[in-house]
């Protein structure tokens, strides 16, 4: 609801008292929840604009109407304000800010920091000495690049540990297929292997030319030393890289590195598309969709670009954008990116020639992604409306919470909660409830009662976060008895939320929805059926998957804890270091002793436990 003129005047008066210095401003709603974070070179001028009379776009108008108050933090420089703004947006996920997907969930390719480095896929960017490349737009892109690197360069993709596993076992089938250099055979020197790793680094940077040059140089050296087999391997690898180069799209001169940003915006969905060009070749692309609440202006776009490059090391010297950025933000952005990358970065708006054409293509891509998203939204809204009609709900269920009970043994009785927001899974809000009161018998009803009681307690006590949001609909994996149990918990807490059970047939497939007294067929409503089926499968997958993993972990730990001197802490350290029980079984005493917190006697006991049938005492 819009503010009264009196309240707007009060906020304007407060804004006019701000200093003309750099800083970050924080808009809060009536519950003191942060709904928008912005930065400005001159706080007074920027913040006062929100509360002055005059034309505002619909999204800004909604944000101002919801803002009950604002805070601010003064900064020494614009760069400091830019960095602080980015940090606050990540911490609080304000409703009206444009936001990137959490960088932790993006895929990276990592070259590990070891004597014989490995090249692996990871979603976690650590602070170790390994080299990280990415983030990539999707796991399929990252895996395809990894596949190319492993096959074209012959870098091992197995679980053997080098140098300790060199010469221990016969080479695998990939060596016979000539897709692995055969490091395990002992015929590949450390220098030869490091050349391959260096080439992999060049490929991951998008510089296939440099990798080819390095391999040609090594091929010549091998030929001079009459190592003809090694030279032939280099020759074959060069040919493989040349074929890869030919498949890629060339859009600029061979020495050009640049990122091209294209933007499309309307009142329903907005999209930023980015094309990554390295050495004149399209290396990857990414699309970022923003919902209808996000305020998108020159200031917020500058913040988006900062967040985009916070998790990236490979920042090119040239960015082309399809939109206007005011001069102050442009200078701040260029300075920030230049300092972060270690070289001068220029941001330009393409006005003519090939770069303008390329920018237009990226904009068209952004428009198409937005169009597809709008179709999805419309489809989801139609399905939710059909669901509301079928269940006679008073409102369309935007937030649906589904619950399932899994009990694999008395120590692993767990309730899983999954959340669907506007017809899509909201995985950041998924939760698990490990039973505290239900211990002696696997009682589904008692477990469901405990889970919902704890969920409602959070609903009442938490003022922010996922647990503070009221669901519009509760779906329970079970029948009338489960629904009755949940309704009783809701009545005891004076809460009115619609509850339905998801009933399965004899083949364990979704059949209907039910209340505590009747079943409602969903067979004829295809869209509704598919949604309920997806929710039921998802909550089952989430709950059973995590409980099974917990059970497997318990079994592994309990197995190790049978060994003299090994308790839960040491068991975790051993499994964390070796990854699997099988790897630990095949380890020597010295390798086990190398694990932090494991002494020589512990190592000997572990080795003896797994090798006593062999009658070997291992190496000391």
N, C-alpha and C positions, 0 to 999 in steps of 0.2 A: 504494500500500500504506500502511495507517495507521502512524503513528509508534509506537514503543515508548513506554511510560509515562515512561521515563527521559528520552527526547528531548522529550516534551511538557512535562515538569517543567522542563527546561533552558530551553525557549522561554518558559514562563510566568514563570520567574525573571527572564529578560531583559526581558520585557514589564513586570513589576512594578517594574523599575528605571527605567522611562521617566518623564519629568516630567509633571505635570498641566498641560500647556500645549497650545495649538493646534499642529497639525502634520500632516504627511502620512506614512503608513506604506506600505512597499513590501514585499510578499511575494515571495520568490524560491524556485525549485525547486532540485533537487540540482545542476543545471547553471548555477545563478546567473541563470537567465532570470526576468524579472519576470512573475509570473502574476496579481497583483492589486495595485491601488493604491487606498488609501482615505484619508480625512481625518477628523480628529476635533478637537473643541474641547478634549478632555482625552485625550491620547494614551495614557497609562497605562491608564485605564479601558477604552478601546475595544479596544486590542490584546490586553490580558490576557484579555478575554472569549473570544477565539478558542481559547485553550489551556486554559481551565478545563473541568472536567468538567460535563456538563449536556447538555440536548437541543439539537441543532443541525439545521437543515434539510439535506436531502441535498446541495444545491449547496455550502453552506458547509463541510460535512463533507469533501467531495471536495477543496475548495481547501486546507483545513487539512492534510489528509493529504498533499497534494502539496508543501506549503510546507516547505522545509528550513531557512530562515532568513528574517529580515526586517531591513530598514533603516528609518530614519526621518529626516525633515527637519523641524526646528522652524521655526515661522512666528510672526510677531508678532501676527497677527490671524486670525480665522476666514475672513475674505474672502480673505486672502493664501493660506491653506491650500486654500480652494475653487478658486482660480485655478491654483495649482500642481498640484493633483490633476488638473484638467482637462488641463493641458499634458502631464503625465506619461502620462496615459491615451492621448492622441493620439500621442505619440512612440513608445510601446511596445506599444500594442494588447494589453494583458494578456488572457489567456484567460478569466478569470472576471469581468471588468468588462463592464457593458453599454456598447455603443459605437454611436455614430451613424455612418452612412456619411460618408466623408470630405467635408467641406463644399466642397472644391474641385470635386467632381463635381456639385454641385447647380446647377441653372440659375438665372441671375439675368437681370433686364432692366436695361440700363444706359442712362442719358441722358448722352451724352458731353459733355465740357467743351470746346466749340468755339463759334465765333461763331454758327454755325447748328447747334445740337446735333442729333445723330442718336439714334434709339432702337433699340438692338440687343440681340440675345440673346447671352449669354456664360456660360461655365462658369468663368471666371477672375475672381476679385475682386481687382483691383489696388489700389494705394495712391495712385492718381491722383485728380484733382479731380472725376471723373465721379460721378454719383449712381447708386447701386445699389439695386435693389428686389428683394426676395426674401429667402432662396432660396425657389423654388417647389417643390412636391412632385414635379413631373415636367416634362420638356421639352414635353410636349403642352399642359400648362396654360399654360406661359410663352409658347409660340408662339400659342396661341389668344388670349391677352390682347394680344400684339403685333399680331395680325391685326385685332382689334377696334379698337385704338388707331389703327393706320394707316388703316383704312377709315373709321372714324367721324370722326376728326379731319382726315384727309387729309394726314397727315405722310408725306413721301417715304420710300419703301422701296427706292430704287434705289442704285446705286453712284456716282452723281455726287457731286462734292465742291463744297460751297458755302462761300463765295460765288463761287469762281473759275469754276464751270460755269454760272452764271446767264446765260441768253441765248445760250449757245454752240450748243445743239442743239434740235431741235423737241421738244415735250413727248411723253412716252410714252403708251401706251394707257391707263394708270391715270388720267391726267389727263382723257382723253376720257370715261372711264367714271365720272368724278366721284368717284374714290377717292383722289385726290391733289390737294393744294391748288395744285400747279403752281408751286412755288418757282423752278423753272428758267426760268419765263417772265419773271421780273422784275416780275410784277404783285403779288406778295405782299411787303409791307414786313417789315423785321426785327422790328418791334414786333408785327405781326400773327402772325408765325411764333412768336415767343417766348410769346405768349398760348396758342397751341396746345400748345406744349411744357409750359407751366405746367399746362394742363388734363390733359395726359398724366400729369404727376407726381401730380396729385390722384387720377386714376383708378387709378394703380398703388398709391397708398396706400389704395385702397378708398373714396375720398371722391368719389363721382360727383356728389353734391349741390353740392359746392364748384365742381367743373368746370362744371356746368350754370349756376350762378350767375354765374361769370366770363364765360361765353359770352353769357348774356343781357345782361349789362352791356355787353359789346363790341358786341352786335347793336344795342342802343339807341344807342350812340355813333355807329355807322356810319349808322344811320337819320337821326340828327340832322345828320350831315355829308353826307347824300344819297348815300352810297355803298351803293346798294341791292343791288348784286350781292354785296358782302361781307357785308351784313346777312343776305341770304337764305342764304348759306353757313353763317353762325352758327346761323340758325334750323334748318336741316337737321341740323346737328351736334347741337344740343340735342335734337331729336326722336330721333336715333339713340341718344343716351345715355339718354333716357327709356325707350326700348324695351329697352335693355340692363338698366336698373334693374328693370324689370318682370319680367325673366326670372330674376332672382336670388332666392334663398330668404331671406325676412325672418324672423329668429328673435328679434330684440330691438328695443328702442326705437332710433329713427334716430340717436341720439347715442352709442350704446354700442359701444365697442371692447373685445373680450375674446378670450382664447384658452381653449378648453375641453379639458382632458386627461382621457382615459378609459383605464383600464388593465385588461388581462386577463392572468392568469398561471397556468400549470400546469407540470408537470415536463418537458414536451417542448418547448413553444414559449410565449413570452410576447410580448405586443404592447402598445405604447403608441400610441393614436390621438389626434390633435390636430385640433380644428376651429378655424379662424381666422375670427373675426367682426369686421367693420369696418363702422361706421355701421349696425349692426343687421342686416347682410347677411352670409351665409356667403361668404367671400372665397376660401378654399382649405381643403384638408384634407391630412393626412399620416399615414402609418402606419409605425411603426418596430418591426420584428420582432427578437427576441433569442433566441439558441439556448439549449439545455438547460443549458449550463455556466454561463451568466451568473448571478451572485448578485444577486438583486433584493430590496432592502430599502429602508427609508426613506432611509438614507444614500446608496445608489446612485441612487435616483430623484432625489434633490436634485442629484447630480452630472450626471445626464442633463439636467435642466432647464437647468443652467448651460451645458452644451455646446450644447444646442438654441438658446440665445439668443446664444451667442458670435458667430455669423455673421449675426445679424439686427439691423437698425437699428430696425425698427418694432415696438417692444415695447409692448403695450397696458398700460393702468393696472390691468387686472383679469385675473387668471388663476383659473379654476375647475378644481379637481382632484377626481377621484373617490376618491382614496386619502388616507391619513393621512400627514402630515409632522410629525415631532416639533418641538416649539416652538423649540428651538435652531436646527435646520436651517431652519425657516420664517423666523425673524428674519434669519438670515444670507442666505438666498435673496432675501428682500424688499429687504434693504439692497444686495446686489450688483446686482440688476436695476434698482433705483431709481437707483443711481449710473451704471449703464451707459446707461439711457434718458434720464436728465435729468428724470424726473418720478417721483412716488410710485407704486410698484407694490404692489398687494395680492394675496395668494394666499389663496383661500378654498375650503373644501369645501362644495359645494352641499348644503343639508339640506332644502330645501322649494321648492315652486313650479316655475316654468318652467325655472329654471336646473338644478334637480335632474333634471327630465325630459330636458333637453338633455344633461346629463352622462350619464344612463342610455343615451341613444341612442349617444353616442360610445363608451361601454363596450361596448355591443352590437356596434358596428362593429369594435372591437378583438378581441372574441371571434370574430367571423366571419372576420376576417383570419387569426387564429391557427388556426382550424379549416381554412381553405383551405391554409395552409402545412403543417399536419400531413398533409393528404391528399397534397400534393406530396412531402413527405419519405417517406411510406409508399410512394408510387409509385416514387420514385428508389431507395429501398432494395431494393424488389422487383426492379427492373431490374439493379442492381449484383449482387444475389444470383444472378440468372439468368446474368449475364455470368461470374461466378466459377465457376458450375457448368459452363457451356459450355466455359470455358478450363481447367477443373480447377485453379483457383487454390486455395492453402491458406487464403486469407483474402479477405474482400470488399474490392475495391480502392477505398478511400476517396479516395486521391489518385492521379489518372491524369495522366501527362505525355505529350503528343503532340508529334512533331517533323516538320518538313517542310523541304525544301531548295528555295530559289528562286535562279535565276541569270539575271539580266537584264544581260548584259554581264560582262566579266571583273572589273570593279571593284565589282560589286554581287552577289557570291555570299554568300548569307545563309541561316542556319538559324533557323527560328522555333520557339519552345517555348510551347505553351499548356498550361494546367493546369485540370483539372476536379476539384473537391472535392465529394465526395458527390453526384456526378452533375450539378453545376452549374459553369459557367465561373468560375474565380477569376482575374479579369483583372489584379489587382494583382501576381500572380506570373508573368505572361507575360514572356518574355525573348527577345531577339534575339542571335544570335552572328554577327558579321560575320567571314568567313573571313580568317585571317591567313596560313595556310600554303598554301591552295589558291588559286593565282593564275593559272597559265598555262592550265589547261584546266578545264572545268566538270565535274569528277568528283564525282557525287553520293555515291558510297561514301566517298571521301576527305573530303568535306565533312561527312558524317554522323559519320565517325570523329572529326574535329576537334571538332565540336559536343559529342558525348557525352563526349569526353575532358575538355573544359573544364568541362562540367556536373559530372562526377564530381570534378574537382579542387576545385570550389566546395563540393561535398557533404562532402568530407573536411576542408577548411580553414575553412569558415564555421561559426561556432558559433551564429549566430542569423540570422533572416531567411528569405526564401523558399527560398534555395539550400541551407539547412541541413536541410530536410525530405526524408526518403527517400520516393520515390514507391512506390506499391504495384504499379504497372503502367506499362510504357512501350509506347506505340503509335507506330509509325513509318509515315509516309506512303510506302509502297513495298512491294516484294515480298520474296521469300526472301533475296535478296542483301543487302538493307538490314538485315534481321533478323540475318543471319549476321555482318555487320560490327559491329553494336551488341553482340551477344553476345560477340564477341571482345574488345571494349573492356572489357566488364564482367568477363570472366574475367581479363584482365590486371590488373585492380584488385581482384580477390577480392571482387566484389560480386555478390550473387544477387538479381536483380529480374526478374520475368517480362517477356518482350519479344514483341510480336506486330506483324506488318505489316498495314496497312490496304490491301487490294487493290482496285483499281478495274477496271470492265469497259471494253469498247470505247467506251462513251459517256461515259467519265470519271466514272462514278458508283460509289459503294461497292458492292462485290460480296461480299467475304468478309474474314476475318482469316486470317493465316498464320503458321506458325513458319518455321524455316529449311529445313523438309523437307516440310511438308504445308499444305493449305488447310483452313480450318474454315468451313463455311457458316453464315451468320447470317440467312438469308432467312426461315426459319420462326419466328425469335424476334423478333417485331415491336418490342418494347421495346428489346432489345439493338441491333437494326438501326438504329433511330432515334437511339439514343445514339451509336453509332459513326459514323453518317452526319453527325450534328451536330458531332462532334469533328473529323472529317476536313475538313469544310467550314470549320470555325472556324480550324484551324491553317493551312489554305491561304489563307483570307481574310487572316489576320493577317500571315503571312509575305510573300505576294505584294503585299498592299496597301502595306506599309511600304517594301518594296524598290522598288515602282513609284514611290512618292512620292519616294524618295531619288534614283531615276533622273531623274525630272522636274526635281527641284531641281538635279541635276548638269548637265542640259541647259541649264536657264535660266542657271545661273552661267557655264557654259562659253561661252554665247552672249554674255553681257555682258563676259566676260574677253577677248574678241577686240578690244574697244575700247581704244584707246591710253590708258594711265593708269589703267585699271580692273582691279584684281586681285580675288582672292576676298573680301577684307574689304569693299571698296567695293561689290562686286556684291551681297553680303548686305544691306548697308545700303540700297541702292536698292530691292531687292525687298521688304525689310521695310517700307520707307516707302510704296511705291506698291501693294504687294500682288500685282500682276500685271504681266507684260511689256506687255500691251496698254495699261494705264494709264500706264506709263512711256513708251511710244511716243508717246502723245498729250500728254505733258507739255511745257511750255515750258521754256526754259533757266532762267528765274528759279525755276520750281517745282522743277526738278532741283537747282539750286544751294542751295535751302533745306534739302536733306537734310544732316544733320550729317556732316561728314567729306568732303563733296564740294565741291571748289573750283570757281571759275568756268570754268577750262579743262576740267576733267572734265565739267562740265555741258554745255559747248559740244560736246565730243567725243561725248558720249552722244546729244545732240540731232541732231548731224550724221549719226551712224551710222544712226539710224532714219529720218531725213528727207532724206538726200542725194538720193534719187530725185526728191523734190519740188522740190529746188533752193532750199529756204528756209533762212535762217540763224536764224530764230526771233527772239524779243524778248530784248533784253539789258538 
